[in-house]
Amino acid sequence: MKLIDGKAVAAEVELETKARIDALKARGITPGLAVVLIGEDPASQAYVRNKDKTCAALGMHSRKIELPASTSQEEVLNLVTELNADPAIHGILVQSPPPKHIDEHAVTIAIDPRKDVDGFHPVNVAKLAMEDPTAFVPCTPLGCQRLLIAAGIETSGAEVVVVGRSLIVGKPMALLLMARNNGGKGGDATVTIAHSRTKDLAAVTRRADIVIAAIGRPKSLGADHIKEGAVVIDVGINRVADPSTKSGYRLVGDIDFDAVAPKCSAITPVPGGVGPMTIAMLMSNTVTACERLTA
């Protein structure tokens, strides 16, 4: 069983990104990312801190905007309009989920698609579906694809089951993997999307050469769901109570790692698998946005 090390692959991506940043700085340009956090969700605060820290480490301009939970829809949209017009900002990310009174879809649509480094704007979703190379692809599925490539996992002709149908992971993941790759890597797979209404989920996932779990329920896929020799990419990051730890909890994936790992040819751990890739791909997308906007 091969453990796919997301931290090591993320470090490779960040080295590539740093070289691109240095090339831009030689032209007097610094890529800029604005991250907007509305409210005080602890998980979102942690993500935003990590993004800010990574920007600083890579030498990018980072603007962290923290707004109270009482911020109105109009105030958020006005801020997005301001960031769209700011030449120092090349990527805009409004941390999800916002407070319930904020219409997240309206905020997403308000972001300039050229600065939509999260890849959720309808223009970028459509470009991904059309296999347009100028699409910004959501960072988590893009990171999963990079992990498969780095681990030497052949996707062409492979049967893949993606468990989860969100716009954040499941749907873009399927589009990436089934895309015509013209002899390249990371596409040309036969993809099935499974979800909470799938009948006999285990029978569906056991067919797969590659299983990508993105359902947000701890340890919901066990040994019975995975065939011998399969590759497993675990997108889930779930907090479960653990009194033996200082924090009182630990992180587990959507896969029951201990039960599944012995059957796999390769698997990602949680933590240390997909998680580091999401931020690494966000930085890469932001630099891409900068390169395009300043070409």
C-alpha positions as CSV (number, residue, x, y, z in Angstrom):
1,M,0.0,0.0,0.0
2,K,1.4,3.4,-1.1
3,L,0.6,6.4,1.1
4,I,0.0,9.5,-1.1
5,D,1.7,12.4,0.7
6,G,-0.3,15.5,0.1
7,K,2.2,17.7,2.0
8,A,5.1,16.7,-0.2
9,V,3.1,17.2,-3.5
10,A,1.8,20.6,-2.1
11,A,5.4,21.6,-1.4
12,E,6.2,20.8,-5.1
13,V,3.3,22.9,-6.3
14,E,4.3,25.8,-4.0
15,L,7.9,25.7,-5.4
16,E,6.5,26.0,-9.0
17,T,4.2,28.8,-7.9
18,K,7.1,30.6,-6.1
19,A,9.1,30.5,-9.3
20,R,6.2,32.1,-11.2
21,I,5.8,34.8,-8.5
22,D,9.5,35.6,-8.7
23,A,9.1,36.0,-12.5
24,L,6.2,38.4,-12.0
25,K,8.1,40.4,-9.3
26,A,11.0,40.8,-11.8
27,R,8.4,42.7,-13.9
28,G,7.4,44.8,-10.9
29,I,4.1,42.8,-10.3
30,T,3.1,41.1,-7.0
31,P,0.1,38.7,-7.2
32,G,-2.6,39.6,-4.7
33,L,-5.3,37.5,-3.1
34,A,-8.2,38.9,-1.1
35,V,-9.9,36.5,1.3
36,V,-13.2,37.7,2.8
37,L,-14.5,36.1,6.0
38,I,-18.0,36.9,7.3
39,G,-18.7,35.9,10.8
40,E,-16.7,33.8,13.3
41,D,-16.9,30.2,12.2
42,P,-13.8,28.5,13.8
43,A,-13.1,26.2,10.9
44,S,-13.4,29.1,8.4
45,Q,-11.1,31.2,10.6
46,A,-8.5,28.4,10.6
47,Y,-8.7,28.1,6.8
48,V,-8.3,31.8,6.3
49,R,-5.3,31.9,8.6
50,N,-3.6,29.2,6.6
51,K,-4.3,31.0,3.3
52,D,-2.9,34.2,4.7
53,K,0.2,32.4,6.1
54,T,0.9,30.6,2.8
55,C,0.6,33.9,0.8
56,A,3.2,35.5,3.1
57,A,5.5,32.5,2.8
58,L,5.3,32.7,-1.0
59,G,5.8,36.5,-1.2
60,M,2.3,37.3,-2.4
61,H,0.2,40.3,-1.4
62,S,-2.6,39.1,0.9
63,R,-5.6,41.1,2.0
64,K,-7.6,39.4,4.8
65,I,-11.0,41.1,5.3
66,E,-12.9,40.0,8.4
67,L,-16.5,41.2,8.6
68,P,-19.0,40.7,11.5
69,A,-21.8,38.2,11.1
70,S,-24.2,41.1,11.0
71,T,-22.8,42.4,7.7
72,S,-25.5,42.9,5.2
73,Q,-25.8,41.4,1.7
74,E,-25.4,44.9,0.2
75,E,-22.2,45.5,2.1
76,V,-20.7,42.2,0.9
77,L,-21.6,42.9,-2.7
78,N,-20.2,46.5,-2.5
79,L,-16.9,45.0,-1.1
80,V,-16.8,42.5,-4.0
81,T,-17.3,45.3,-6.5
82,E,-14.4,47.2,-4.8
83,L,-12.1,44.2,-5.0
84,N,-13.1,43.6,-8.7
85,A,-11.8,47.1,-9.5
86,D,-8.6,46.9,-7.3
87,P,-5.6,46.4,-9.6
88,A,-3.5,45.0,-6.7
89,I,-6.0,42.1,-6.2
90,H,-5.9,39.3,-8.8
91,G,-7.9,36.6,-6.9
92,I,-11.0,37.0,-4.7
93,L,-12.3,34.4,-2.3
94,V,-15.3,34.8,-0.1
95,Q,-15.0,32.0,2.5
96,S,-17.9,29.5,2.6
97,P,-20.2,29.1,4.3
98,P,-21.3,32.7,5.0
99,P,-24.0,33.5,7.6
100,K,-27.5,32.3,6.6
101,H,-28.8,35.7,5.6
102,I,-26.1,36.1,2.9
103,D,-27.1,34.8,-0.6
104,E,-23.9,32.9,-1.4
105,H,-24.9,32.4,-5.1
106,A,-25.4,36.2,-5.6
107,V,-22.0,36.9,-4.0
108,T,-20.3,34.3,-6.3
109,I,-21.9,35.8,-9.4
110,A,-20.8,39.3,-8.4
111,I,-17.1,38.2,-8.5
112,D,-15.2,39.0,-11.7
113,P,-14.8,35.6,-13.4
114,R,-11.2,36.5,-14.2
115,K,-10.6,36.8,-10.4
116,D,-12.7,33.8,-9.4
117,V,-9.8,31.7,-8.2
118,D,-12.2,29.4,-6.4
119,G,-13.7,28.4,-9.8
120,F,-17.4,28.7,-8.7
121,H,-18.6,31.5,-11.0
122,P,-21.0,30.1,-13.7
123,V,-18.6,31.3,-16.4
124,N,-15.8,29.1,-15.0
125,V,-18.2,26.2,-14.4
126,A,-19.3,26.3,-18.0
127,K,-15.7,26.6,-19.2
128,L,-14.7,23.5,-17.3
129,A,-17.7,21.6,-18.7
130,M,-16.6,22.8,-22.2
131,E,-13.0,21.8,-21.6
132,D,-11.8,25.4,-22.0
133,P,-8.3,25.6,-20.7
134,T,-8.9,29.1,-19.4
135,A,-11.3,27.8,-16.8
136,F,-10.5,28.4,-13.1
137,V,-11.1,24.9,-11.6
138,P,-12.1,24.6,-8.0
139,C,-9.0,24.0,-5.9
140,T,-9.9,20.8,-4.1
141,P,-10.7,18.7,-7.2
142,L,-7.7,20.3,-9.0
143,G,-5.5,19.2,-6.1
144,C,-7.0,15.7,-6.2
145,Q,-6.1,15.4,-9.9
146,R,-2.6,16.6,-9.2
147,L,-2.2,14.0,-6.4
148,L,-3.2,11.2,-8.9
149,I,-0.7,12.5,-11.5
150,A,2.1,12.8,-8.9
151,A,1.5,9.3,-7.6
152,G,1.6,7.9,-11.1
153,I,-2.0,6.7,-11.1
154,E,-3.3,6.1,-14.6
155,T,-6.7,7.6,-15.1
156,S,-7.1,7.0,-18.8
157,G,-9.7,4.2,-19.2
158,A,-10.0,3.8,-15.4
159,E,-13.3,3.4,-13.8
160,V,-13.7,6.1,-11.2
161,V,-16.5,6.5,-8.6
162,V,-16.8,10.0,-7.1
163,V,-18.9,9.8,-3.9
164,G,-20.5,13.3,-3.5
165,R,-22.2,15.6,-6.0
166,S,-21.4,19.1,-4.7
167,L,-20.3,22.0,-6.9
168,I,-17.2,22.4,-4.7
169,V,-15.8,18.9,-5.2
170,G,-18.0,16.1,-6.7
171,K,-19.2,17.7,-10.0
172,P,-16.0,19.5,-11.0
173,M,-14.0,16.3,-10.0
174,A,-16.1,14.3,-12.4
175,L,-15.6,16.8,-15.2
176,L,-11.8,16.9,-14.7
177,L,-11.5,13.2,-14.7
178,M,-13.6,12.5,-17.8
179,A,-12.1,15.4,-19.9
180,R,-10.4,14.5,-23.1
181,N,-6.7,14.7,-22.3
182,N,-5.2,14.0,-25.8
183,G,-2.6,11.7,-24.4
184,G,-2.0,13.7,-21.3
185,K,-2.5,12.7,-17.7
186,G,-5.4,13.1,-15.3
187,G,-8.4,12.6,-17.6
188,D,-10.1,10.1,-20.0
189,A,-11.7,8.2,-17.1
190,T,-15.1,6.6,-17.0
191,V,-16.8,8.4,-14.2
192,T,-19.8,7.5,-12.0
193,I,-21.1,10.0,-9.4
194,A,-22.7,8.4,-6.4
195,H,-24.4,10.2,-3.5
196,S,-26.8,9.8,-0.6
197,R,-29.6,8.4,-2.8
198,T,-27.4,5.8,-4.6
199,K,-28.8,2.3,-4.1
200,D,-26.3,-0.2,-2.7
201,L,-23.4,2.3,-2.6
202,A,-20.9,-0.5,-1.7
203,A,-21.7,-2.4,-4.9
204,V,-21.1,0.8,-7.0
205,T,-17.9,1.8,-5.3
206,R,-16.5,-1.8,-5.4
207,R,-16.4,-1.5,-9.2
208,A,-14.0,1.4,-9.1
209,D,-10.3,1.4,-9.9
210,I,-10.3,4.8,-8.2
211,V,-12.7,6.0,-5.4
212,I,-12.9,9.7,-4.5
213,A,-14.8,10.2,-1.3
214,A,-16.3,13.7,-0.8
215,I,-19.4,13.3,1.3
216,G,-18.5,14.9,4.6
217,R,-19.5,12.0,6.9
218,P,-16.7,10.5,9.0
219,K,-15.6,7.0,8.2
220,S,-18.7,6.3,6.1
221,L,-16.9,4.1,3.5
222,G,-15.4,0.9,4.9
223,A,-13.6,-2.2,3.6
224,D,-16.8,-3.5,2.0
225,H,-16.9,-0.4,-0.3
226,I,-13.4,-0.9,-1.8
227,K,-12.1,-3.6,-4.1
228,E,-8.7,-5.1,-3.7
229,G,-6.0,-2.9,-5.3
230,A,-8.1,0.2,-5.7
231,V,-6.8,3.8,-5.3
232,V,-8.6,5.9,-2.7
233,I,-8.6,9.7,-2.5
234,D,-10.2,10.9,0.7
235,V,-11.4,14.5,0.5
236,G,-13.3,14.4,3.9
237,I,-12.0,16.4,6.8
238,N,-14.3,15.7,9.8
239,R,-13.8,16.5,13.5
240,V,-14.6,13.6,15.9
241,A,-14.4,13.7,19.7
242,D,-11.2,12.3,21.2
243,P,-10.6,13.0,24.9
244,S,-7.1,11.7,24.6
245,T,-6.0,14.7,22.5
246,K,-5.2,18.2,23.8
247,S,-7.9,19.8,21.6
248,G,-10.5,17.2,22.6
249,Y,-11.0,16.1,19.0
250,R,-9.1,14.6,16.0
251,L,-9.5,14.8,12.3
252,V,-10.7,11.8,10.2
253,G,-11.7,11.4,6.6
254,D,-14.8,10.0,4.9
255,I,-13.0,6.7,4.6
256,D,-12.4,4.3,7.5
257,F,-8.6,4.4,6.9
258,D,-7.6,1.5,9.2
259,A,-10.1,-0.8,7.5
260,V,-9.6,0.3,3.9
261,A,-5.8,1.0,3.7
262,P,-4.8,-2.7,3.7
263,K,-6.9,-3.3,0.5
264,C,-5.6,-0.3,-1.4
265,S,-2.7,0.1,-3.9
266,A,-2.6,3.8,-2.9
267,I,-4.5,6.0,-0.4
268,T,-4.4,9.5,0.9
269,P,-4.2,10.1,4.7
270,V,-6.3,12.5,6.7
271,P,-4.8,14.9,7.7
272,G,-1.9,15.4,5.3
273,G,-3.5,14.2,2.1
274,V,-6.0,16.4,0.1
275,G,-6.0,19.3,2.6
276,P,-2.6,20.8,1.9
277,M,-3.3,20.6,-1.9
278,T,-6.4,22.8,-1.7
279,I,-4.4,25.8,-0.5
280,A,-1.5,25.1,-2.8
281,M,-3.8,25.0,-5.8
282,L,-5.5,28.3,-4.6
283,M,-2.1,30.0,-4.7
284,S,-1.4,28.6,-8.1
285,N,-4.8,29.8,-9.4
286,T,-4.2,33.2,-8.0
287,V,-0.8,33.5,-9.8
288,T,-2.5,32.3,-13.0
289,A,-5.1,35.1,-12.6
290,C,-2.3,37.6,-12.1
291,E,-0.4,36.4,-15.2
292,R,-3.5,36.7,-17.3
293,L,-4.6,40.1,-16.0
294,T,-1.1,41.6,-16.4
295,A,-0.1,40.0,-19.7
